Amino acid sequence: MSIDVELTDLAYGGDAVGRYEGRVLFVPGGIPGERVRVEIVEERRGHARADLLEILRQAPERVEPSYPLLTDCGCQWQHIAYPAQLTWKAHIVRQLLVRIGKQPDAVVHPTIGMPNGISPWHYRNIALFSIGPAGEVGFKLTDSHDVQDLEDCQLLHPALDIVYRCVREKLINYFGDSLSEKIQGFTIRGAIGAVNSNLAAAAESVKPVPALLSLHARPGSLIEDPQQLANELITITPGIVGVIVERVGGRYGRVVSGQEFLTDMILSHRFRVSSDSFFQVNLVQTAVLIEKVLQMLEPQRNEVALDGYSGVGLFSAFLAARTARVVAIESQPSAVIDARANAALNNQNNITTLEGTLERILGQLHYRRERVDIALVDPPRAGCHPKALQALQTLAPRNICYVSCDPSTLARDIATLCANGRYRLVSAQPVDMFPQTYHIECIALLARVGSR
């Protein structure tokens, strides 16, 4: 049965929102302000999901998707004009801070979008591709194990799209009909800033960039001579400096040709990034993120800064140049190795990188009565561990900068940090690291109550 619905909002997750018979109705592909005809496909207590059948009244922000094949692979918002995407992202952050974060007066600044003149496509420096059962090569469809076959990838930086096309063709020719039995997927990572110091210009460049390729062998598969395959991929693909074939002969087996890390550059700082280490996916906006964090946190020369979930030391490098000392905490072993190498690469001897979970090491810092004047945390999507938040409150830095790729867990953790009155939310700044998608990067500044 089809019904007509007025759409009034956008939810975190990408769906438009309407109401039908007192229930919230989620409609993928809709835009607030539209009247649509839909069919309910899933019903739950209090809400339902519906497929969009027809647009009866179109929103002025609606545009024709540039790459329809990517719509169901994560680019849920390409039917919304880019300026409107930015407006809705700030709106969603504020909604979540009010509802989950218990911050009715939350100040949320307008979302910082991609720079003028730079396309909100071709921005990713890393992507994971999957292999489907019939040999499809591309992205997994949302909430599905099916794979959308893609001859090229418009999300990747143009130089890495060339790498993708070469790797795709080579794997199809090398394995033939047995491709899906041998390879589960592959990850391409590129060092865009190593070749292009002007990252805004880099987004349009097709000059080869250093790239790492990680092939993920299907568990239990037998790949004959993986070393030869890795060597051939390096030979034929522009820019590839290393190929890692993972899970060869079992979970921990790996074959390496070339190097296992890249060295990238952001704002005149060099960063070694291993194949297993996390790094931001949009380098143009990463530079914006760094500058905004420093502006909000206001580090002072005589202060000790904490960098929690510090990864390869991205924020540590910039904090170290402005403070007396940085204590960086990271649990991923490869990232810790990278971070220590990066301190040496950037000639910074005032960074101490500690390996372990944030909650455990913060407890040790408190036990030793170590001083922390300002703190930055950049946790994974799941947010901070509750004990880490408790330890942060106890250490009582004057400012906490919380960098998040999930505004719902950001809001949850802000509610915790502000619950006992020790901290207050100053403001939140969304930065669009993921154009065409509902995903939102956000920086929140919290100040200790009573501090200047």
C-alpha positions in Angstrom: 0.0 0.0 0.0 1.4 3.5 -0.9 0.8 6.6 1.2 1.6 10.3 0.8 3.9 11.9 3.4 5.3 15.3 4.1 9.0 15.2 4.9 10.1 17.6 7.7 13.7 16.6 8.8 16.9 14.7 8.2 18.1 12.1 10.7 21.7 11.1 11.5 22.0 8.1 9.3 21.0 9.9 6.1 17.2 9.3 5.9 14.5 12.0 5.6 11.9 12.0 8.3 8.1 12.3 8.1 5.2 11.1 10.2 2.3 8.7 9.5 -0.4 7.8 12.0 1.6 9.2 14.9 4.8 7.3 14.0 8.1 8.5 12.8 8.7 7.4 9.2 12.3 7.2 7.8 12.5 7.6 4.0 15.9 7.1 2.3 16.4 9.5 -0.7 14.0 12.2 0.5 14.6 15.8 1.4 12.8 17.9 4.1 10.2 20.1 2.5 9.2 17.4 -0.1 5.9 15.7 -0.3 6.4 12.1 -1.4 4.6 8.9 -2.1 6.2 6.0 -0.2 5.6 2.3 0.6 6.2 1.1 4.1 8.7 -1.8 4.0 9.6 -2.3 7.7 7.6 -1.6 10.9 8.8 -1.3 14.4 7.4 0.0 17.6 7.3 3.8 17.3 8.8 4.1 13.8 8.8 2.6 10.3 10.9 2.6 7.2 9.6 3.3 3.7 10.8 3.2 0.1 10.4 6.3 -1.9 8.1 5.7 -4.9 7.4 9.2 -6.2 8.2 12.8 -5.5 5.0 14.8 -5.5 6.6 18.1 -4.6 10.3 18.5 -5.0 12.6 20.5 -2.7 14.7 23.2 -4.4 17.9 21.6 -3.0 17.3 18.4 -5.0 19.9 17.7 -7.7 20.5 14.8 -10.1 23.0 12.4 -8.5 26.4 12.6 -10.3 27.3 8.9 -9.8 24.0 6.9 -9.2 26.0 3.6 -8.8 27.5 5.1 -5.5 24.1 6.0 -4.0 23.7 2.6 -2.3 27.4 2.3 -1.5 27.5 5.1 1.1 27.0 8.3 -1.0 23.4 8.7 0.4 23.3 12.4 0.0 24.4 13.1 -3.6 20.8 14.0 -4.4 21.1 17.0 -2.1 22.9 20.1 -3.4 26.3 20.5 -1.6 25.6 23.8 0.2 22.4 22.2 1.6 24.4 19.1 2.8 26.6 21.4 4.9 23.5 23.2 6.4 21.9 19.9 7.4 25.1 18.5 8.9 25.2 21.4 11.4 21.5 21.0 12.1 22.0 17.3 12.9 24.9 18.0 15.2 22.9 20.5 17.1 19.9 18.2 17.4 22.1 15.4 18.8 23.8 17.8 21.3 20.4 18.9 22.5 18.7 15.5 22.6 21.5 13.2 23.6 24.1 15.6 25.0 21.6 17.5 27.2 22.9 20.8 25.9 19.8 22.9 25.1 21.9 26.0 24.4 24.5 24.3 22.3 26.4 26.6 20.0 27.1 24.9 16.6 29.0 26.8 14.0 28.2 26.4 10.3 29.8 23.4 8.7 33.2 24.0 7.0 32.8 22.5 3.6 35.4 21.7 0.9 37.2 24.9 -0.3 35.6 27.0 -3.0 36.5 25.7 -6.5 37.4 22.2 -5.2 35.0 19.4 -6.1 33.2 17.6 -3.2 34.3 14.4 -5.0 37.7 12.7 -5.5 38.7 13.5 -1.9 39.5 10.1 -0.4 43.2 9.0 0.1 42.1 5.6 1.3 39.4 3.1 0.4 38.5 -0.5 1.0 37.1 -2.4 -2.0 35.3 -5.8 -1.8 35.1 -8.8 -4.2 31.6 -10.2 -4.8 30.8 -13.9 -5.4 30.5 -13.4 -9.2 33.8 -11.5 -9.4 32.3 -8.0 -8.9 34.9 -5.5 -7.7 33.8 -2.3 -5.9 32.0 -1.2 -2.7 29.6 -3.2 -0.6 26.0 -2.0 -0.8 24.7 -0.4 2.4 23.5 -3.0 5.0 24.3 -5.8 2.5 27.0 -8.3 1.6 26.3 -7.6 -2.1 29.0 -5.7 -4.1 28.4 -2.9 -6.6 30.7 -3.5 -9.5 32.6 -0.3 -10.2 34.9 0.3 -13.2 36.3 3.4 -11.6 35.8 5.2 -8.2 34.9 8.9 -8.1 35.4 9.1 -4.3 39.1 8.4 -4.6 41.7 11.1 -5.4 42.2 10.9 -9.2 45.7 9.5 -8.9 44.4 6.7 -6.7 41.5 6.1 -9.1 44.1 5.2 -11.7 45.6 2.8 -9.2 42.2 1.3 -8.5 41.5 0.7 -12.2 44.9 -1.0 -12.7 44.6 -3.2 -9.7 41.0 -4.2 -10.6 42.0 -5.2 -14.1 45.1 -7.1 -13.0 43.2 -9.1 -10.4 40.4 -10.0 -12.8 42.9 -11.1 -15.4 45.2 -12.9 -12.9 42.6 -15.0 -11.1 39.8 -15.2 -13.7 36.7 -17.0 -12.4 38.4 -17.9 -9.2 38.9 -14.2 -8.1 36.2 -14.3 -5.4 37.5 -17.6 -4.0 41.1 -16.2 -3.6 40.6 -12.5 -2.7 38.1 -11.0 -0.3 39.0 -7.4 -1.0 41.8 -4.8 -1.1 42.7 -1.5 0.4 44.4 1.4 -1.5 46.1 4.1 0.5 47.9 7.1 -1.0 50.3 9.8 0.2 48.7 12.8 -1.5 50.5 15.5 0.4 53.9 13.9 -0.3 53.6 15.0 -4.0 51.3 18.0 -3.7 52.2 20.5 -1.0 49.1 22.5 -2.0 46.4 20.0 -0.9 43.6 22.1 -2.5 45.3 21.9 -5.9 46.1 18.2 -5.2 42.4 17.3 -5.3 42.4 18.0 -9.1 45.9 16.5 -9.8 46.5 13.3 -11.6 50.3 13.1 -11.0 51.1 9.6 -9.6 51.3 9.6 -5.8 53.0 7.0 -3.6 50.5 4.3 -2.8 50.2 1.2 -0.7 48.0 -1.8 -1.7 46.9 -4.4 0.8 45.3 -7.5 -0.7 43.0 -9.3 1.8 43.1 -13.0 0.9 40.0 -15.0 1.6 40.5 -17.2 4.8 41.5 -20.7 3.8 42.3 -19.8 0.2 45.6 -20.9 -1.4 47.2 -18.2 -3.6 50.0 -19.7 -5.8 53.1 -17.5 -5.6 51.7 -14.4 -3.9 55.2 -12.8 -4.1 55.0 -12.9 -7.8 51.5 -11.3 -7.8 52.7 -8.5 -5.5 55.8 -7.8 -7.6 53.7 -7.7 -10.8 51.3 -5.2 -9.2 54.1 -2.9 -8.3 55.5 -3.1 -11.8 52.3 -2.3 -13.7 50.6 0.3 -11.4 51.7 3.9 -11.3 52.8 5.1 -7.9 52.5 1.8 -5.9 55.6 1.6 -3.6 54.4 -1.5 -1.6 52.0 -4.4 -1.8 51.0 -6.4 1.2 49.2 -9.7 0.7 47.4 -10.5 4.1 46.1 -13.8 5.5 48.4 -15.8 3.2 48.2 -19.4 4.6 46.3 -18.3 7.6 45.1 -15.3 9.7 48.6 -13.9 10.4 50.5 -14.7 7.2 51.6 -11.9 5.0 53.8 -11.4 2.0 55.3 -8.0 1.3 56.8 -6.5 -1.8 58.3 -3.1 -1.4 57.6 -1.0 1.7 54.9 -1.4 4.4 54.4 2.3 5.0 54.0 5.7 3.3 55.4 9.1 4.3 52.8 11.8 3.8 53.0 15.6 4.4 50.5 18.0 5.9 51.1 21.6 6.7 54.9 21.1 6.4 55.0 18.2 8.8 55.9 14.7 7.7 54.0 11.6 8.8 54.9 7.9 8.3 51.7 5.9 8.1 51.9 2.1 8.1 49.4 -0.1 6.3 47.7 -1.0 9.6 47.6 2.5 11.0 44.6 4.9 11.0 45.0 8.2 9.1 42.4 10.8 8.1 40.8 10.1 4.8 40.4 13.6 3.4 43.7 15.5 3.5 42.3 18.8 2.2 39.9 18.9 5.2 42.5 17.4 7.6 44.5 20.6 7.3 41.4 22.6 8.2 40.7 20.2 11.1 44.2 20.8 12.5 44.0 24.6 12.2 40.6 24.7 13.8 41.6 22.4 16.7 44.6 24.7 17.5 42.4 27.8 17.3 39.8 26.3 19.7 42.3 24.7 22.1 44.6 27.7 22.4 47.8 25.9 23.5 50.3 27.9 25.5 54.1 27.5 25.4 54.4 26.4 29.1 51.6 23.8 29.0 51.5 20.0 29.0 49.1 18.7 26.3 47.4 15.3 26.3 46.7 13.6 22.9 44.3 10.7 23.5 43.7 8.1 20.8 46.7 9.7 19.2 47.2 7.4 16.2 50.4 8.2 14.2 50.8 11.5 16.1 48.9 13.8 13.7 47.7 16.3 16.3 50.7 15.6 18.6 53.1 17.1 16.0 51.2 20.4 15.9 50.6 20.6 19.7 54.3 19.9 20.3 55.3 23.0 18.3 53.1 25.1 20.6 53.5 23.6 24.1 56.2 22.5 26.5 55.4 18.8 26.2 52.9 16.4 24.7 51.8 13.1 26.2 50.4 10.9 23.4 48.4 7.7 24.1 47.6 5.0 21.5 46.7 1.3 21.7 47.4 0.2 18.1 51.1 -1.1 18.0 51.8 -0.1 14.4 50.5 3.5 15.0 52.7 3.8 18.1 55.8 2.8 16.0 54.7 5.3 13.4 54.2 8.1 16.0 57.6 7.6 17.5 59.2 7.7 14.0 57.2 10.8 13.2 58.5 12.7 16.3 62.0 12.0 14.9 61.0 12.9 11.3 59.8 16.3 12.5 62.7 16.8 14.9 60.4 17.0 18.0 61.8 15.7 21.2 59.0 16.9 23.5 56.5 14.2 22.6 56.2 11.0 24.7 54.1 8.3 23.0 52.7 5.7 25.4 51.2 2.4 24.2 48.0 1.2 25.9 44.3 2.1 26.4 43.5 5.6 27.2 41.5 4.7 30.4 44.4 2.6 31.8 47.2 5.2 31.1 45.1 8.2 32.2 44.6 6.3 35.5 48.4 5.9 35.8 48.9 9.6 35.1 46.5 10.5 37.8 48.2 8.1 40.3 51.6 9.7 39.5 49.9 13.2 39.9 51.1 14.2 36.5 50.0 17.6 35.1 47.7 17.9 32.1 46.8 21.5 31.1 45.0 20.9 27.9 43.6 17.7 26.3 42.6 16.5 22.9 40.8 13.2 22.2 40.1 11.7 18.8 38.4 8.4 19.5 37.0 5.8 17.0 33.3 5.8 16.1 32.4 4.1 19.4 33.5 7.1 21.4 35.5 7.3 24.6 35.6 4.6 27.2 33.6 5.7 30.3 36.6 5.3 32.6 38.7 7.5 30.2 36.1 10.3 30.6 36.1 9.9 34.3 39.9 10.0 34.4 39.9 13.1 32.1 37.6 14.9 34.6 39.9 14.0 37.5 43.0 15.3 35.7 41.0 18.5 35.1 42.7 20.1 32.0 41.5 23.7 31.5 40.2 22.8 27.9 39.2 19.5 26.3 39.0 19.3 22.5 36.9 16.3 21.4 37.3 15.4 17.7 34.6 12.9 16.6 33.5 11.1 13.4 30.2 10.2 15.1 28.2 13.1 16.5 25.8 10.7 18.4 28.7 9.2 20.5 30.2 12.7 20.8 26.9 14.0 22.3 26.7 11.0 24.7 30.3 11.7 25.9 29.7 15.4 26.3 26.6 14.7 28.4 29.0 12.6 30.7 31.7 15.2 30.8 29.2 18.0 31.7 27.0 16.0 34.0 28.7 16.9 37.3 29.2 20.6 36.5 33.0 20.4 36.1 32.9 21.1 32.4 30.7 23.1 30.0 30.4 22.9 26.3 31.7 26.1 24.6 30.9 25.3 21.0 31.0 22.6 18.3 32.5 23.0 14.8 31.4 20.5 12.1 34.0 19.9 9.3 32.9 18.1 6.2 35.4 15.3 5.8 32.9 13.1 4.0 31.0 15.0 1.3 28.0 13.2 -0.4 27.5 11.1 2.8 25.6 11.6 6.1 28.9 11.1 8.0 30.0 14.2 10.0 33.4 15.1 11.5 33.0 17.5 14.4 35.2 19.3 16.9 33.7 20.2 20.3 35.4 22.4 22.8 34.8 21.9 26.5 36.1 24.3 29.2 36.6 23.6 32.9 34.1 25.5 34.9 35.9 28.3 36.8 38.9 28.4 34.5 39.6 31.5 32.4 
